[in-house]
Amino acid sequence: MLIQFSIANYQAIKGKMTLSLVASNYDKSREVDNIFTIDKFGLKLMKSAVIYGANASGKTKFLESFGFFKEFILNSSKESQATESIEVNPFKFNSKTEKQPSFFEMSFIYKNELYRYGFEVSKSEVKSEWLFHRPKTKEIQLFYRDGQNFDELHDSFKVAKNLVKDKMIRENALLLSVCAQFNDPTSKKILAWLNKMNLISGVKEEGYEGFTISQIQEHGKKDEVLNFLRKADLGIEDFKIEELDYNNLPKNMPEKLKEVLLSQKDRPKIYSDVTTFHNKYDDKQNLKGLSDLSMKKDESSGTNKYFALAGPIIETLEEGDVLIIDELDAKLHPILVQNIVALFNSADTNPKNAQLIFNTHDTNLLGSDIFRRDQIWFTEKNKYGEAELFSLSDIKIRNDEDFEKNYIQGKYGAIPYIGDFRKLLLK
C-alpha cells in the first residue's frame, strides 16, 4: 500500500511536492468504502486519488515521476548503465535548481512492514540515498549515503556492508539496486513492491492490449474481462482472441518480417486481433444471432481503450496493487470513468485495498459524490513556471459545497487563466 510520494526539482516541479494517501481526520465522509485502516501502524489510507489542473500545470510530469523512480531503482545497477548518464531532468526555469539534484522519496507498506526510501540524483551521480524500516512502531535507519560515503549501515544490512567494503557501488548506481542483485532480502522486498506499482498512459494505452490478452490466454481471465466489458454497455456479448495464421500472413506485412517469422522453427503464438460479437436482429427486432467485428478496425477508440485497460485494472484489484493512469478519461465516457473509480472505492470489488491514482479533466467526477475532499488534488503553475500540488482538504470549505461548480468557476485555482479568444479572431 502506498502511503505517500514526494519529489522536488524534477521536470516542472521546483519545490517539494507530496501526494499523501493518508486520510484526513477532518473529513469523515465515505469512510466505509473509500478508506481502509492499517491498525498495526495506526494509519487510514485512501483507495484512490484524482488530480486536476490546467494543461501544462504539472499533472502528467508528477505521475511520470513515479515511472522514473521505479525504473531507476530497477535498472541503475545493471552493467549497461555503467557509462550512461542518469535520465533525470531538473527544473530548468531557475538558474540555481537546474544545477542541483532531483529529490524522490516514497513511503509504503509491504507484507505488513513499513518502509521509507529515497534518493537525490543528478545526471552524473547519486548524491544521497536513504532507507528506513518500521517493522513495528519504531522507525529504524538501515542506511544513509552521502555521495560515496556509507557511514551508517545497520547491522542487519550485511550485504550492503560487504558491497561497500569491496567498493562495488558505482557513483551512478543506487545501493539498494545493487544489494537486490546480490540477493539482499530487504532490497528484494522493495523491488518486489515496485513491481506491484503499474503505470499506464491513458493516451497511449494500445500497448496494454497485449497484457489484457495474456491475462485471458495464460491466466484464464476471459470471464472477468467479458464481465468488465458487458458492464460498460458496449454491446459486446462475447469475444475471441485471433492468432496470427502463419499460412495466411497479411498481404500488407513487410516481406522481411514475413521471412523472419516463417524462418523460425518454434513459431510463437502471435495474437493479431480480437473479434467481438454483437447481437443481430431482424426488422421486427427478433434476435437472429451474432455479428462479428474486428476490435482494431471496427470498434471505437473508446472500446479499444476500455479493453486494453481491462487486464491491468482486474489484476490490480485481484492482487491489491497500485495503478497509476495518466489521463484516464481520454476516449472514455464520464460514466465509465466513474464506474472504474467505484470499483476501487468499493469494499466489495476491492477487498485487497488496491489503490488507483490518476489525473483527469473530467469535472463530472467532482459532482458525482464518489470522492472525499482529501482524495481530490490540484496542480497549479505560477508565472515562474513552478508547479504546486495541493488537496481540496487543504482549502477551508464545507463538505456539502458543489465541488464541480466551484472548481470550474476558479474558486479552488488550478484552472487556466486565458484571455478572450474572440478578440483574437476579431483582430
Residue, then its C-alpha position, 0 to 999 in steps of 0.5 A: m500500500l502506498i502511503q505517500f510520494s514526494i519529489a522536488n526539482y524534477q521536470a516542472i516541479k521546483g519545490k517539494m511536492t507530496l501526494s499523501l494517501v493518508a486520510s484526513n481526520y477532518d473529513k469523515s465522509r465515505e469512510v466505509d468504502n473509500i478508506f481502509t485502516i492499517d491498525k498495526f501502524g495506526l494509519k487510514l489510507m485512501k483507495s484512490a486519488v484524482i488530480y486536476g489542473a490546467n494543461a501544462s500545470g504539472k499533472t502528467k510530469f508528477l505521475e511520470s515521476f513515479g515511472f522514473f523512480k521505479e525504473f531507476i531503482l530497477n535498472s541503475s545497477k545493471e552493467s549497461q548503465a555503467t557509462e550512461s548518464i542518469e535520465v533525470n531532468p531538473f527544473k530548468f526555469n531557475s538558474k540555481t535548481e537546474k544545477q542541483p539534484s532531483f529529490f524522490e522519496m516514497s513511503f509504503i507498506y509491504k507484507n505488513e512492514l513499513y518502509r521509507y526510501g529515497f534518493e537525490v540524483s543528478k545526471s552524473e551521480v547519486k548524491s544521497e540515498w536513504l532507507f528506513h524500516r518500521p517493522k513495528t512502531k519504531e522507525i529504524q535507519l538501515f542506511y544513509r549515503d552521502g555521495q560515496n560515503f556509507d557511514e551508517l549501515h545497520d547491522s542487519f544490512k550485511v550485504a550492503k556492508n560487504l558491497v561497500k567494503d569491496k567498493m562495488i557501488r558505482e557513483n551512478a548506481l543506487l545501493l539498494s539496486v545493487c544489494a537486490q542483485f546480490n540477493d539482499p532480502t530487504s532490497k528484494k522486498i522493495l523491488a518486489w513492491l515496485n513491481k506491484m506499482n503499474l503505470i499506464s498512459g491513458v493516451k497511449e494505452e494500445g500497448y496494454e492490449g497485449f497484457t489484457i490478452s495474456q491475462i485471458q490466454e495464460h491466466g484464464k481471465k476471459d470471464e472477468v474481462l467479458n464481465f468488465l466489458r458487458k458492464a460498460d454497455l458496449g454491446i459486446e456479448d462475447f469475444k475471441i482472441e485471433e492468432l496470427d495464421y502463419n499460412n495466411l500472413p497479411k498481404n500488407m506485412p513487410e516481406k522481411l518480417k514475413e521471412v523472419l517469422l516463417s524462418q523460425k522453427d518454434r513459431p510463437k503464438i502471435y495474437s493479431d486481433v480480437t473479434t467481438f460479437h454483437n447481437k443481430y436482429d431482424d426488422k421486427q427486432n427478433l434476435k437472429g444471432l451474432s455479428d462479428l467485428s474486428m476490435k482494431k478496425d471496427e470498434s471505437s477508440g473508446t472500446n479499444k481503450y476500455f479493453a486494453l485497460a481491462g487486464p491491468i485494472i482486474e489484476t490490480l484489484e485481484e492482487g491489491d496493487v497500485l495503478i497509476i493512469d495518466e489521463l484516464d478519461a481520454k476516449l472514455h465516457p464520464i460514466l465509465v470513468q466513474n464506474i472504474v473509480a467505484l470499483f476501487n472505492s468499493a469494499d466489495t470489488n476491492p477487498k485487497n485495498a488496491q489503490l488507483i491514482f490518476n489525473t483527469h479533466d473530467t469535472n463530472l467526477l467532482g459532482s458525482d459524490i464518489f470522492r472525499r475532499d482529501q482524495i481530490w488534488f490540484t496542480e497549479k503553475n505560477k508565472y515562474g513556471e513552478a508547479e504546486l500540488f495541493s488537496l481540496s482538504d487543504i482549502k477551508i470549505r464545507n463538505d456539502e459545497d458543489f465541488e464541480k461548480n466551484y472548481i470550474q468557476g476558479k474558486y479552488g485555482a488550478i484552472p487556466y487563466i486565458g484571455d478572450f479568444r474572440k478578440l483574437l479572431l476579431k483582430 
